Structures are given as C-alpha cells and as structure tokens.
Amino acid sequence: MGNTTSDTPFNIHVTGRHIQVTDAMKSHVIDKLSKLDKFNEKIIEVHVTMDIQKLDHKIVIVMKFRSEEHTSE
C-alpha cells in the first residue's frame, strides 16, 4: 500500500511491506517529516517504507533533494 500527501511542502510517500499502514501511522510519519522543511528547503520528495518481519522492525527513508538523493535505514 502506498500513500501520498500534499499537506506538507514536499511529497511524502508511505509504504508498508508485510504491514498495513494505518492512518495513525501515516499521520505520525507526516508529522515528524514535515518538520524537516525548517532545516532544508531543497527537499522535494520523501519515500518511507515500513517493514516488519517477526521481531525485526525496519523503516527506510529515501529523501530526494533538488540535486541529490539520500537513504537512511
């Protein structure tokens, strides 16, 4: 499932692997990531992938800037 929002200054896509992304989870991600615009006005898009496999929970964030792309796990 993928979700996109336009309430922030940049696009945020939230995707779940092996998990259903609830509205509360999506809202939490959007709330936290929307604060990034204060630090860098060059952000144009953020992809968040939530993955759960048994006891291993992982979130991957890929941020696209006007001139480059960064990934964090």
mmCIF file of the C-alpha atoms, coordinates in Angstrom:
data_MODEL
# 
_entry.id   MODEL 
# 
loop_
_atom_site.group_PDB 
_atom_site.id 
_atom_site.type_symbol 
_atom_site.label_atom_id 
_atom_site.label_alt_id 
_atom_site.label_comp_id 
_atom_site.label_asym_id 
_atom_site.label_entity_id 
_atom_site.label_seq_id 
_atom_site.pdbx_PDB_ins_code 
_atom_site.Cartn_x 
_atom_site.Cartn_y 
_atom_site.Cartn_z 
_atom_site.occupancy 
_atom_site.B_iso_or_equiv 
_atom_site.pdbx_formal_charge 
_atom_site.auth_seq_id 
_atom_site.auth_comp_id 
_atom_site.auth_asym_id 
_atom_site.auth_atom_id 
_atom_site.pdbx_PDB_model_num 
ATOM 1  C CA . MET A 1 1  ? 0.000  0.000   0.000  1.00 0.00 ? 1  MET A CA 1 
ATOM 2  C CA . GLY A 1 2  ? 1.342  3.454   -0.852 1.00 0.00 ? 2  GLY A CA 1 
ATOM 3  C CA . ASN A 1 3  ? 0.098  6.756   0.477  1.00 0.00 ? 3  ASN A CA 1 
ATOM 4  C CA . THR A 1 4  ? 0.852  10.281  -0.663 1.00 0.00 ? 4  THR A CA 1 
ATOM 5  C CA . THR A 1 5  ? 0.079  13.597  0.949  1.00 0.00 ? 5  THR A CA 1 
ATOM 6  C CA . SER A 1 6  ? 0.167  17.185  -0.263 1.00 0.00 ? 6  SER A CA 1 
ATOM 7  C CA . ASP A 1 7  ? -0.302 18.843  3.164  1.00 0.00 ? 7  ASP A CA 1 
ATOM 8  C CA . THR A 1 8  ? 3.456  19.279  3.504  1.00 0.00 ? 8  THR A CA 1 
ATOM 9  C CA . PRO A 1 9  ? 5.837  21.457  1.481  1.00 0.00 ? 9  PRO A CA 1 
ATOM 10 C CA . PHE A 1 10 ? 7.141  18.264  -0.176 1.00 0.00 ? 10 PHE A CA 1 
ATOM 11 C CA . ASN A 1 11 ? 5.580  14.944  -1.205 1.00 0.00 ? 11 ASN A CA 1 
ATOM 12 C CA . ILE A 1 12 ? 5.644  12.104  1.330  1.00 0.00 ? 12 ILE A CA 1 
ATOM 13 C CA . HIS A 1 13 ? 5.002  8.523   0.200  1.00 0.00 ? 13 HIS A CA 1 
ATOM 14 C CA . VAL A 1 14 ? 4.387  5.940   2.942  1.00 0.00 ? 14 VAL A CA 1 
ATOM 15 C CA . THR A 1 15 ? 4.552  2.259   2.006  1.00 0.00 ? 15 THR A CA 1 
ATOM 16 C CA . GLY A 1 16 ? 4.209  -0.864  4.125  1.00 0.00 ? 16 GLY A CA 1 
ATOM 17 C CA . ARG A 1 17 ? 5.907  -4.198  3.478  1.00 0.00 ? 17 ARG A CA 1 
ATOM 18 C CA . HIS A 1 18 ? 4.363  -7.075  5.413  1.00 0.00 ? 18 HIS A CA 1 
ATOM 19 C CA . ILE A 1 19 ? 2.270  -4.477  7.284  1.00 0.00 ? 19 ILE A CA 1 
ATOM 20 C CA . GLN A 1 20 ? -0.899 -2.496  6.719  1.00 0.00 ? 20 GLN A CA 1 
ATOM 21 C CA . VAL A 1 21 ? -0.111 1.211   7.119  1.00 0.00 ? 21 VAL A CA 1 
ATOM 22 C CA . THR A 1 22 ? -2.843 2.695   9.296  1.00 0.00 ? 22 THR A CA 1 
ATOM 23 C CA . ASP A 1 23 ? -3.966 6.316   9.230  1.00 0.00 ? 23 ASP A CA 1 
ATOM 24 C CA . ALA A 1 24 ? -2.369 6.827   12.663 1.00 0.00 ? 24 ALA A CA 1 
ATOM 25 C CA . MET A 1 25 ? 0.983  5.501   11.422 1.00 0.00 ? 25 MET A CA 1 
ATOM 26 C CA . LYS A 1 26 ? 0.815  7.693   8.325  1.00 0.00 ? 26 LYS A CA 1 
ATOM 27 C CA . SER A 1 27 ? -0.100 10.758  10.404 1.00 0.00 ? 27 SER A CA 1 
ATOM 28 C CA . HIS A 1 28 ? 2.824  10.144  12.753 1.00 0.00 ? 28 HIS A CA 1 
ATOM 29 C CA . VAL A 1 29 ? 5.274  9.885   9.841  1.00 0.00 ? 29 VAL A CA 1 
ATOM 30 C CA . ILE A 1 30 ? 3.895  13.022  8.188  1.00 0.00 ? 30 ILE A CA 1 
ATOM 31 C CA . ASP A 1 31 ? 4.027  14.957  11.462 1.00 0.00 ? 31 ASP A CA 1 
ATOM 32 C CA . LYS A 1 32 ? 7.673  14.059  12.082 1.00 0.00 ? 32 LYS A CA 1 
ATOM 33 C CA . LEU A 1 33 ? 8.869  14.525  8.491  1.00 0.00 ? 33 LEU A CA 1 
ATOM 34 C CA . SER A 1 34 ? 7.077  17.828  7.939  1.00 0.00 ? 34 SER A CA 1 
ATOM 35 C CA . LYS A 1 35 ? 9.483  19.368  10.479 1.00 0.00 ? 35 LYS A CA 1 
ATOM 36 C CA . LEU A 1 36 ? 12.401 18.698  8.094  1.00 0.00 ? 36 LEU A CA 1 
ATOM 37 C CA . ASP A 1 37 ? 11.429 21.602  5.870  1.00 0.00 ? 37 ASP A CA 1 
ATOM 38 C CA . LYS A 1 38 ? 12.735 24.003  8.527  1.00 0.00 ? 38 LYS A CA 1 
ATOM 39 C CA . PHE A 1 39 ? 16.222 22.597  8.013  1.00 0.00 ? 39 PHE A CA 1 
ATOM 40 C CA . ASN A 1 40 ? 16.365 22.152  4.267  1.00 0.00 ? 40 ASN A CA 1 
ATOM 41 C CA . GLU A 1 41 ? 14.135 23.886  1.753  1.00 0.00 ? 41 GLU A CA 1 
ATOM 42 C CA . LYS A 1 42 ? 15.568 21.774  -1.086 1.00 0.00 ? 42 LYS A CA 1 
ATOM 43 C CA . ILE A 1 43 ? 13.619 18.598  -0.161 1.00 0.00 ? 43 ILE A CA 1 
ATOM 44 C CA . ILE A 1 44 ? 11.177 17.709  -2.934 1.00 0.00 ? 44 ILE A CA 1 
ATOM 45 C CA . GLU A 1 45 ? 10.104 14.161  -2.045 1.00 0.00 ? 45 GLU A CA 1 
ATOM 46 C CA . VAL A 1 46 ? 10.378 11.608  0.767  1.00 0.00 ? 46 VAL A CA 1 
ATOM 47 C CA . HIS A 1 47 ? 9.676  7.866   0.489  1.00 0.00 ? 47 HIS A CA 1 
ATOM 48 C CA . VAL A 1 48 ? 9.125  5.965   3.750  1.00 0.00 ? 48 VAL A CA 1 
ATOM 49 C CA . THR A 1 49 ? 8.981  2.162   3.728  1.00 0.00 ? 49 THR A CA 1 
ATOM 50 C CA . MET A 1 50 ? 7.916  0.364   6.913  1.00 0.00 ? 50 MET A CA 1 
ATOM 51 C CA . ASP A 1 51 ? 8.854  -3.317  7.082  1.00 0.00 ? 51 ASP A CA 1 
ATOM 52 C CA . ILE A 1 52 ? 8.082  -5.825  9.834  1.00 0.00 ? 52 ILE A CA 1 
ATOM 53 C CA . GLN A 1 53 ? 9.314  -9.414  9.849  1.00 0.00 ? 53 GLN A CA 1 
ATOM 54 C CA . LYS A 1 54 ? 8.659  -11.177 13.148 1.00 0.00 ? 54 LYS A CA 1 
ATOM 55 C CA . LEU A 1 55 ? 10.734 -9.212  15.704 1.00 0.00 ? 55 LEU A CA 1 
ATOM 56 C CA . ASP A 1 56 ? 12.687 -7.217  13.122 1.00 0.00 ? 56 ASP A CA 1 
ATOM 57 C CA . HIS A 1 57 ? 11.115 -3.786  12.548 1.00 0.00 ? 57 HIS A CA 1 
ATOM 58 C CA . LYS A 1 58 ? 12.749 -1.558  9.966  1.00 0.00 ? 58 LYS A CA 1 
ATOM 59 C CA . ILE A 1 59 ? 11.994 1.839   8.441  1.00 0.00 ? 59 ILE A CA 1 
ATOM 60 C CA . VAL A 1 60 ? 13.808 3.038   5.334  1.00 0.00 ? 60 VAL A CA 1 
ATOM 61 C CA . ILE A 1 61 ? 13.642 6.730   4.437  1.00 0.00 ? 61 ILE A CA 1 
ATOM 62 C CA . VAL A 1 62 ? 14.712 7.932   0.994  1.00 0.00 ? 62 VAL A CA 1 
ATOM 63 C CA . MET A 1 63 ? 14.863 11.699  0.627  1.00 0.00 ? 63 MET A CA 1 
ATOM 64 C CA . LYS A 1 64 ? 15.110 13.339  -2.786 1.00 0.00 ? 64 LYS A CA 1 
ATOM 65 C CA . PHE A 1 65 ? 16.591 16.800  -2.961 1.00 0.00 ? 65 PHE A CA 1 
ATOM 66 C CA . ARG A 1 66 ? 16.719 19.087  -5.960 1.00 0.00 ? 66 ARG A CA 1 
ATOM 67 C CA . SER A 1 67 ? 20.239 17.931  -6.786 1.00 0.00 ? 67 SER A CA 1 
ATOM 68 C CA . GLU A 1 68 ? 20.756 14.598  -4.954 1.00 0.00 ? 68 GLU A CA 1 
ATOM 69 C CA . GLU A 1 69 ? 19.177 11.639  -3.142 1.00 0.00 ? 69 GLU A CA 1 
ATOM 70 C CA . HIS A 1 70 ? 19.886 10.298  0.392  1.00 0.00 ? 70 HIS A CA 1 
ATOM 71 C CA . THR A 1 71 ? 18.851 6.993   2.006  1.00 0.00 ? 71 THR A CA 1 
ATOM 72 C CA . SER A 1 72 ? 18.653 6.200   5.719  1.00 0.00 ? 72 SER A CA 1 
ATOM 73 C CA . GLU A 1 73 ? 17.841 2.884   7.396  1.00 0.00 ? 73 GLU A CA 1 
# 
